[in-house]
Every structure is written in structure tokens, then in C-alpha cells.
Amino acid sequence: MDQAYQHPDPRSPSIDHIRTIAAGGTDTRDNVRLTHWGCNHERNANTPLGTVEEAEAQRAVLLRIPALQAYAESLRAEDMVRRSQAFHSPERYGAKLARRVERYECEGR
């Protein structure tokens, strides 16, 4: 992390909650890490699923929403975890950050 970059540069440092506050995470030192602002902004309040139990809990919430019930019934917890891990991969965030930096520099900031 290069602290020479300042906000709004997507490479600027930012504090990220590992388990988001929205997902029940705490605002404590063991639940935060330093990350690029662009990566933190991309992740937003989305916490990756780590276990089948977490996926089942998320699926149970979806099952209670009438418009999403049929979709939720088609989900398998193992697939949900796999897709979540792929979505939150360092490679994906690196590619997204590169695109944000390119756009930021093209705008001449």
C-alpha cells in the first residue's frame, strides 16, 4: 500500500472491515485490514461466504422473500460458497482496481 496516493485515487489506502458491519462484524482491530480504496468500494457491504452453514443461512433469508423463493429453492449451498469465493478473489479485485485506476487517470485527476 503506497500512502502517497490520496483519496479519491482508487489506489489510496482505506480501512476495510473483513466481516462487514452490515453482516454483524465488529469495529475492532481484529476485524479490519488496510486495503485500496477502490477494492474496498468495490466490495461494499458484501462479505464472502466461508462455509456451507453461512450459505444455508443466506438461502433461508431468500426463501422468505416471495419474489425470490423459486430462485432460492434452486440454489445449492456448496455452489453458493464456490461462487462467492470466486467473486471475492484477489485476481478479480486486482482487475477491477486496474480498470478503476485507468479510468481515474484518463479523467486527468
C-alpha positions as CSV (number, residue, x, y, z in Angstrom):
1,M,0.0,0.0,0.0
2,D,1.5,3.3,-1.1
3,Q,0.4,6.1,1.2
4,A,1.5,8.7,-1.4
5,Y,-1.9,8.1,-3.1
6,Q,-4.7,10.3,-1.7
7,H,-8.5,9.9,-2.0
8,P,-10.2,9.8,-4.5
9,D,-7.4,7.9,-6.2
10,P,-8.5,4.2,-6.2
11,R,-5.0,3.2,-5.0
12,S,-5.3,5.3,-1.8
13,P,-5.3,3.4,1.5
14,S,-8.6,2.6,3.1
15,I,-9.7,0.6,6.2
16,D,-11.8,-2.4,5.3
17,H,-14.0,-4.4,7.6
18,I,-13.3,-8.1,7.0
19,R,-16.8,-9.1,8.1
20,T,-18.9,-6.1,7.3
21,I,-20.8,-4.2,10.0
22,A,-23.9,-4.9,8.0
23,A,-23.2,-8.6,8.3
24,G,-22.6,-8.5,12.1
25,G,-18.9,-7.7,12.0
26,T,-17.3,-5.6,14.7
27,D,-15.5,-2.3,14.6
28,T,-12.4,-3.8,16.2
29,R,-8.8,-4.2,15.2
30,D,-9.1,-8.0,14.6
31,N,-11.9,-7.3,12.0
32,V,-10.2,-4.6,9.9
33,R,-7.4,-4.5,7.4
34,L,-5.7,-2.0,5.1
35,T,-6.8,-2.1,1.5
36,H,-7.0,0.0,-1.6
37,W,-10.0,2.4,-1.5
38,G,-11.1,1.1,-5.0
39,C,-11.1,-2.5,-3.7
40,N,-13.0,-1.5,-0.5
41,H,-15.5,0.5,-2.6
42,E,-16.0,-2.5,-4.9
43,R,-16.6,-4.9,-2.1
44,N,-19.0,-2.5,-0.4
45,A,-21.0,-4.4,2.3
46,N,-20.6,-7.8,0.6
47,T,-19.0,-10.4,2.8
48,P,-17.8,-13.6,1.1
49,L,-19.5,-16.8,2.2
50,G,-16.9,-19.0,4.0
51,T,-19.0,-22.0,5.0
52,V,-21.9,-24.1,3.8
53,E,-23.7,-23.0,7.1
54,E,-23.4,-19.3,6.1
55,A,-24.7,-20.1,2.6
56,E,-27.7,-22.0,4.1
57,A,-28.5,-19.0,6.4
58,Q,-28.4,-16.7,3.4
59,R,-30.6,-19.1,1.4
60,A,-33.1,-19.2,4.3
61,V,-33.4,-15.4,4.1
62,L,-34.0,-15.6,0.4
63,L,-36.7,-18.3,0.8
64,R,-38.7,-15.9,3.0
65,I,-38.9,-13.3,0.1
66,P,-41.8,-14.4,-2.1
67,A,-40.3,-12.9,-5.3
68,L,-37.1,-14.8,-4.7
69,Q,-38.5,-18.1,-3.4
70,A,-38.2,-20.1,-6.6
71,Y,-34.7,-18.8,-7.2
72,A,-33.7,-19.7,-3.6
73,E,-35.1,-23.2,-4.0
74,S,-32.8,-23.8,-7.0
75,L,-29.6,-22.8,-5.0
76,R,-27.2,-25.3,-3.5
77,A,-25.2,-24.2,-0.6
78,E,-21.9,-25.6,-1.9
79,D,-22.4,-23.7,-5.2
80,M,-23.2,-20.5,-3.3
81,V,-19.9,-20.8,-1.4
82,R,-17.9,-21.5,-4.5
83,R,-19.4,-18.6,-6.5
84,S,-18.9,-16.3,-3.5
85,Q,-15.2,-17.2,-3.2
86,A,-14.7,-16.7,-6.9
87,F,-16.4,-13.3,-6.8
88,H,-14.2,-12.2,-3.9
89,S,-10.9,-13.5,-5.4
90,P,-7.8,-11.3,-5.2
91,E,-7.5,-11.6,-9.0
92,R,-10.9,-10.2,-9.6
93,Y,-10.3,-7.3,-7.3
94,G,-6.9,-6.6,-8.9
95,A,-8.5,-6.5,-12.4
96,K,-11.3,-4.2,-11.1
97,L,-8.7,-1.9,-9.4
98,A,-6.7,-1.7,-12.6
99,R,-9.8,-0.6,-14.5
100,R,-10.6,2.0,-11.9
101,V,-7.1,3.4,-11.9
102,E,-7.1,3.6,-15.7
103,R,-10.4,5.4,-15.7
104,Y,-9.2,7.7,-12.9
105,E,-6.0,8.6,-14.9
106,C,-8.0,9.1,-18.1
107,E,-10.1,11.6,-16.3
108,G,-6.9,13.6,-15.6
109,R,-7.2,13.7,-11.9
